[in-house]
Amino acid sequence: MSAPAHANGSRRAISGTGASSFWGKLLEHRTALWRAASIALFFLVWEIAGRIPISFAFPTFLETLRAFLTMLFNGAFVAAYAETLQPLVIGITISAVLGVGLGILMGLSRFAEWLVAPVFIVLQAAPMAALIPLITFVYGIGLMSKTLAVVMLALPVIALNGYKAVRNTNPSLVDMCRSFQGSWWQRIVKIILPDASPIIFAGLRLGLAAGFIGVILAELLITPTGIGDLITYHRSVADYPEMYAAVVSIILVSTLTLSALEAFEVRVLRPEKRKG
């Protein structure tokens, strides 16, 4: 009688261990589960609002999803983003190089701060939708004007974040470098830039998000090309599921790009943030 009782106790122990392991894994992924539940709830509310309907121009989620998959597989999105990403990539590259460089310069030099920072503050506060027609008037409706629209939105964000990051470097670390008789160059390379890199990289992510806004504004206000052309065309012919699908594609592409940039930062530049 003792052997079966012992076996039953072992099975209960194993079962209890398995249950605790399951709940432990579930708790580890609770953030992802909450996000998935939030997204599912949003799609459910969207579907209900489309079926009421709240507007004849507001399609249901399933109609938008069907249109999205159709445009994805028939090559409409590929052709559109081939045009949209060109000014975006060029503009973000220019903004990143100039923005990080000028931000570091403003953080290190009071004269550069006095000379350059007010320009970026004004650009960041300016209504870009009102300035884009002026860009069109000066530079036409080609690649130059779209790239400039991206730069005008992304550059101030990147530069001001870099400036604040360098200016707010931990003073204790700078004093430590001085006490060990570190040179000016060593203070910048080994103390200031590593300490400021998280905020600089956050500025790059924010600049990329602003660049997406800039390129879409340019395509909607300057000339309908790329993904802006899909939005404008389907709105004009009242294909509202396709129009919403194009808008959703912008959100997806920008979200995936920013997530990839954050993952690159964690894996390559800041491995201490990696979860064990």
C-alpha positions as CSV (number, residue, x, y, z in Angstrom):
1,M,0.0,0.0,0.0
2,S,2.9,2.4,0.7
3,A,4.3,2.2,-2.8
4,P,1.2,3.4,-4.6
5,A,0.7,6.1,-2.1
6,H,4.3,7.2,-2.7
7,A,3.7,7.2,-6.4
8,N,0.5,9.2,-6.1
9,G,2.4,11.8,-3.9
10,S,5.1,12.0,-6.5
11,R,2.6,12.6,-9.3
12,R,0.9,15.3,-7.3
13,A,4.3,16.9,-6.6
14,I,5.2,16.8,-10.3
15,S,1.7,18.2,-11.2
16,G,2.1,21.0,-8.7
17,T,5.6,21.8,-10.0
18,G,4.2,21.9,-13.6
19,A,1.3,24.2,-12.6
20,S,3.6,26.6,-10.8
21,S,6.0,26.6,-13.7
22,F,3.1,27.4,-16.1
23,W,1.9,30.3,-13.9
24,G,5.4,31.5,-13.5
25,K,5.9,31.7,-17.3
26,L,2.5,33.3,-17.6
27,L,3.5,36.0,-15.1
28,E,6.8,36.6,-16.9
29,H,4.9,37.4,-20.1
30,R,2.1,39.3,-18.5
31,T,3.2,42.6,-20.1
32,A,3.0,41.1,-23.6
33,L,-0.4,39.5,-22.7
34,W,-1.8,42.9,-21.6
35,R,-0.6,44.5,-24.8
36,A,-2.2,41.8,-26.9
37,A,-5.4,42.1,-24.9
38,S,-5.4,45.9,-25.4
39,I,-4.9,45.6,-29.2
40,A,-7.6,42.9,-29.4
41,L,-10.0,45.2,-27.5
42,F,-9.2,48.1,-29.8
43,F,-9.9,46.0,-32.9
44,L,-13.2,44.8,-31.3
45,V,-14.3,48.4,-30.6
46,W,-13.3,49.3,-34.2
47,E,-15.4,46.5,-35.6
48,I,-18.4,47.4,-33.5
49,A,-18.1,51.1,-34.4
50,G,-17.9,50.2,-38.1
51,R,-21.0,48.0,-37.9
52,I,-23.2,50.6,-36.2
53,P,-21.9,52.6,-38.3
54,I,-20.7,55.8,-36.8
55,S,-20.0,57.2,-40.3
56,F,-20.5,55.9,-43.9
57,A,-16.8,56.6,-44.4
58,F,-15.7,54.5,-41.4
59,P,-15.2,50.8,-42.5
60,T,-15.2,47.9,-40.1
61,F,-11.9,46.3,-38.9
62,L,-12.5,43.2,-41.0
63,E,-13.1,45.2,-44.2
64,T,-9.9,47.2,-43.5
65,L,-8.0,44.0,-42.8
66,R,-9.2,42.4,-46.1
67,A,-8.2,45.5,-48.0
68,F,-4.8,45.6,-46.3
69,L,-4.0,42.0,-47.2
70,T,-5.2,42.6,-50.8
71,M,-2.9,45.6,-51.2
72,L,0.0,43.8,-49.5
73,F,-0.2,40.8,-51.9
74,N,-0.9,42.7,-55.1
75,G,2.2,44.8,-54.7
76,A,0.5,48.2,-54.1
77,F,2.3,48.7,-50.8
78,V,5.7,47.6,-52.1
79,A,5.5,50.1,-55.0
80,A,4.2,52.9,-52.7
81,Y,6.9,52.4,-50.0
82,A,9.6,52.2,-52.6
83,E,8.9,55.9,-53.3
84,T,8.1,56.9,-49.7
85,L,11.2,55.5,-48.1
86,Q,13.6,57.2,-50.5
87,P,13.2,60.8,-49.1
88,L,12.7,59.4,-45.6
89,V,16.0,57.5,-45.6
90,I,18.0,60.4,-47.1
91,G,16.4,62.9,-44.7
92,I,16.9,60.8,-41.6
93,T,20.5,60.1,-42.5
94,I,21.2,63.8,-42.9
95,S,19.3,64.6,-39.7
96,A,21.1,62.0,-37.7
97,V,24.6,63.1,-38.8
98,L,23.9,66.8,-38.4
99,G,21.7,66.5,-35.4
100,V,24.0,64.4,-33.2
101,G,27.0,66.5,-34.2
102,L,25.4,69.8,-33.6
103,G,23.8,68.5,-30.4
104,I,27.2,67.5,-29.0
105,L,28.7,70.8,-30.1
106,M,25.9,72.8,-28.4
107,G,26.3,70.7,-25.2
108,L,30.1,71.3,-25.1
109,S,30.2,75.0,-26.2
110,R,28.2,77.9,-24.7
111,F,28.8,79.9,-27.8
112,A,27.4,77.2,-30.1
113,E,24.4,76.8,-27.8
114,W,23.7,80.6,-28.0
115,L,24.2,80.6,-31.8
116,V,22.3,77.4,-32.9
117,A,19.9,76.3,-30.1
118,P,17.3,79.1,-30.7
119,V,17.0,78.1,-34.4
120,F,16.1,74.5,-33.5
121,I,13.7,75.6,-30.8
122,V,11.9,77.8,-33.3
123,L,11.8,75.0,-35.9
124,Q,10.5,72.5,-33.3
125,A,7.7,74.9,-32.3
126,A,6.8,75.9,-35.9
127,P,3.7,74.5,-37.6
128,M,5.3,72.3,-40.3
129,A,2.1,71.9,-42.3
130,A,2.1,75.6,-42.9
131,L,5.8,75.7,-43.9
132,I,5.7,72.8,-46.4
133,P,3.9,74.8,-49.1
134,L,6.7,77.4,-48.8
135,I,9.2,74.6,-49.4
136,T,7.2,73.6,-52.5
137,F,7.3,77.1,-53.8
138,V,11.1,77.3,-53.5
139,Y,12.2,73.8,-54.3
140,G,9.4,72.4,-56.5
141,I,7.6,69.1,-56.0
142,G,10.6,66.7,-56.4
143,L,12.7,64.7,-54.1
144,M,14.5,67.7,-52.7
145,S,11.4,69.3,-51.1
146,K,10.3,66.0,-49.6
147,T,13.7,65.3,-48.1
148,L,13.8,68.9,-46.7
149,A,10.4,68.3,-45.1
150,V,11.8,65.2,-43.3
151,V,14.9,67.1,-42.2
152,M,12.9,70.1,-40.9
153,L,10.9,67.8,-38.6
154,A,13.6,65.3,-37.6
155,L,16.7,67.5,-37.2
156,P,15.5,69.8,-34.3
157,V,14.3,66.7,-32.3
158,I,17.7,64.9,-32.7
159,A,19.8,68.0,-32.1
160,L,18.0,69.2,-29.0
161,N,18.0,65.8,-27.4
162,G,21.7,65.5,-28.1
163,Y,22.3,68.9,-26.6
164,K,20.4,68.2,-23.4
165,A,22.1,64.8,-23.1
166,V,25.6,66.2,-23.2
167,R,24.7,69.3,-21.1
168,N,23.2,67.0,-18.3
169,T,26.1,64.6,-18.1
170,N,26.7,63.4,-14.6
171,P,29.1,66.0,-13.1
172,S,30.6,63.5,-10.7
173,L,31.9,61.5,-13.6
174,V,33.4,64.6,-15.2
175,D,35.0,65.6,-11.9
176,M,36.4,62.1,-11.6
177,C,38.0,62.3,-15.0
178,R,39.6,65.7,-14.1
179,S,40.9,64.3,-10.8
180,F,42.6,61.5,-12.8
181,Q,44.1,64.2,-15.1
182,G,42.1,63.0,-18.1
183,S,42.5,65.1,-21.2
184,W,39.7,67.1,-22.8
185,W,39.3,64.5,-25.6
186,Q,39.3,61.6,-23.1
187,R,36.6,63.4,-21.1
188,I,34.4,63.6,-24.2
189,V,35.0,60.2,-25.6
190,K,35.1,58.1,-22.3
191,I,32.8,60.1,-20.0
192,I,30.4,62.4,-21.7
193,L,29.4,60.4,-24.8
194,P,28.8,57.1,-23.1
195,D,26.8,58.8,-20.3
196,A,24.8,60.8,-22.9
197,S,24.2,57.9,-25.4
198,P,20.9,56.7,-24.0
199,I,19.2,60.1,-24.5
200,I,21.0,60.7,-27.8
201,F,19.6,57.4,-29.1
202,A,16.2,58.3,-27.7
203,G,16.4,61.4,-29.7
204,L,17.2,59.4,-32.8
205,R,14.1,57.3,-32.3
206,L,12.0,60.5,-31.8
207,G,13.6,62.0,-34.9
208,L,12.7,58.9,-36.9
209,A,9.1,59.2,-35.8
210,A,9.1,62.9,-36.7
211,G,10.6,62.0,-40.1
212,F,7.7,59.6,-40.8
213,I,5.3,62.5,-40.1
214,G,7.3,64.8,-42.4
215,V,7.4,62.4,-45.4
216,I,3.7,61.7,-45.1
217,L,2.9,65.4,-44.8
218,A,5.1,66.1,-47.8
219,E,3.3,63.4,-49.9
220,L,-0.1,64.7,-48.9
221,L,0.6,68.4,-49.3
222,I,3.4,68.6,-52.0
223,T,2.5,66.0,-54.5
224,P,0.6,62.7,-54.1
225,T,3.2,60.0,-54.5
226,G,4.0,56.8,-52.6
227,I,1.8,55.9,-49.7
228,G,0.4,59.5,-49.7
229,D,-0.9,58.8,-53.2
230,L,-2.7,55.6,-52.0
231,I,-4.4,57.6,-49.3
232,T,-5.4,60.5,-51.6
233,Y,-6.6,58.2,-54.5
234,H,-8.7,55.9,-52.4
235,R,-10.2,58.8,-50.5
236,S,-11.2,60.5,-53.8
237,V,-12.9,57.3,-55.2
238,A,-14.5,56.5,-51.8
239,D,-12.6,53.3,-51.3
240,Y,-12.5,53.8,-47.6
241,P,-11.3,50.3,-46.5
242,E,-8.3,50.8,-48.8
243,M,-7.7,54.3,-47.5
244,Y,-7.7,53.1,-43.9
245,A,-5.5,50.2,-44.8
246,A,-2.9,52.6,-46.2
247,V,-3.1,54.6,-42.9
248,V,-2.7,51.4,-40.9
249,S,0.3,50.4,-43.0
250,I,2.1,53.7,-42.0
251,I,1.5,53.0,-38.3
252,L,2.8,49.4,-38.7
253,V,5.9,50.4,-40.7
254,S,6.8,53.2,-38.2
255,T,6.2,51.0,-35.2
256,L,8.2,48.1,-36.6
257,T,11.1,50.4,-37.5
258,L,11.2,52.1,-34.1
259,S,11.0,48.7,-32.4
260,A,13.9,47.4,-34.5
261,L,15.9,50.6,-33.7
262,E,15.3,50.0,-30.0
263,A,16.2,46.3,-30.2
264,F,19.5,47.4,-31.9
265,E,20.2,49.8,-29.1
266,V,19.7,47.2,-26.4
267,R,21.6,44.4,-28.2
268,V,24.6,46.4,-29.5
269,L,24.9,49.7,-27.7
270,R,23.4,49.0,-24.3
271,P,23.7,45.2,-23.5
272,E,23.2,45.9,-19.8
273,K,19.5,46.6,-20.5
274,R,19.1,43.1,-21.9
275,K,16.9,40.9,-19.8
276,G,18.5,37.8,-18.4
